[in-house]
Amino acid sequence: MNEAEIIHEPIGGILLTPRGYQKLQVELEHLTVVKRPEIADRIRESQQHGEFSEDNSELDEVKFEQAMVENRIAELKGIFGNAHVLEIEQIPTEYVGIGSLVTVEDLQFDDRFEIRVVSSIEADPTSDLISNESPMGTALYGKRAGDDVLFEAPEGKKRYKVISITR
């Protein structure tokens, strides 16, 4: 396989699956439409009740939460400014790439399961969304159905066989 055939993250850009893009959009909307006004209301309440003393820990907590929300909003806007959302047709099925749904077989335990290879921004191993930068994602990236992969996982060496690749 030619290295140019594999879609990598564009320089300075981020590849997102349509589902990952939608999930991040929902998070941004929730933070801007729900959380931001909620925090502003809590700060206004504190001001109206004259609770701006130096030892007001509740106000400190609200301001910390506000900083966290604003940082995440800025981070999400930065992601969207550099993101390229893959079209379904761009998700490879002849080899493992970003967006590929891969059925693998654990050759040690004779266990089959599916994972989706995604960018690190979308990664969520508990939902079987594996980063292309993780040991497993790196080992699978570019492989074809029938290929074996060997990689070092936190619990030791793993050997998987790629059974199928779909969108």
CORLIN-V188215 format. One record per pair of residues at least 4 apart in sequence whose ideal C-beta (glycine too) atoms are under 7 Angstrom apart, sorted by the first residue. I is the first residue (numbers start at 1). J is the second residue. If there is no record, write none. Layout:
# CORLIN-V188215
i: [I,I]
j: [J,J]
This chain:
# CORLIN-V188215
i: [1,1,1,6,6,6,7,7,7,7,9,9,9,9,10,12,13,13,13,14,14,14,14,14,14,15,15,15,15,16,16,16,16,16,16,16,16,17,17,17,17,17,18,18,18,18,19,20,20,20,21,21,21,22,23,24,24,24,25,26,27,27,28,28,28,29,30,30,31,31,31,31,31,32,32,34,35,35,36,36,37,38,39,39,39,39,39,40,41,42,42,43,43,44,45,46,46,46,46,46,47,51,51,52,52,56,57,58,59,60,61,62,63,64,65,66,67,68,69,70,71,72,73,74,75,76,77,78,79,79,86,86,86,86,88,91,91,91,91,92,92,93,93,93,93,94,95,95,95,95,96,96,96,96,96,96,96,96,96,97,97,98,98,98,98,99,99,100,100,100,101,101,101,101,102,102,102,102,102,102,103,103,103,103,104,104,104,104,104,104,105,105,105,105,106,106,107,107,107,108,112,114,115,115,116,116,116,117,117,117,117,117,118,118,118,118,118,119,119,120,120,122,123,123,123,124,125,130,130,130,131,132,132,132,133,133,134,135,135,135,135,136,136,136,137,139,139,139,140,140,143,143,143,144,145,145,145,145,146,147,148,148,149,149,150,150,151,152,153]
j: [5,95,142,95,97,142,15,90,97,98,13,14,15,119,84,82,82,83,84,79,82,83,84,119,121,84,86,98,119,20,21,83,85,86,119,121,122,21,86,99,118,122,22,85,86,88,23,24,118,122,25,83,85,26,27,28,76,79,29,30,31,76,32,73,76,33,34,35,35,36,69,72,73,36,73,38,39,69,40,69,41,42,43,62,65,66,69,44,45,46,62,47,62,48,49,51,52,56,59,62,52,56,59,56,59,60,61,62,63,64,65,66,67,68,69,70,71,72,73,74,75,76,77,78,79,80,81,82,83,121,90,91,98,99,167,97,99,100,167,97,100,100,165,166,167,144,142,143,144,165,100,102,117,140,141,142,143,162,165,117,141,117,118,119,132,118,167,116,117,165,114,116,166,167,114,115,117,140,162,165,112,114,163,164,113,115,160,161,162,163,112,160,161,163,111,160,159,160,161,159,163,128,128,130,128,129,130,130,132,137,140,141,122,123,129,130,131,131,132,131,133,129,129,130,131,129,130,134,136,137,137,137,138,141,137,138,138,139,151,152,153,140,151,153,141,149,150,151,149,162,147,149,162,162,162,163,164,165,162,162,159,161,160,162,157,159,158,157,158]
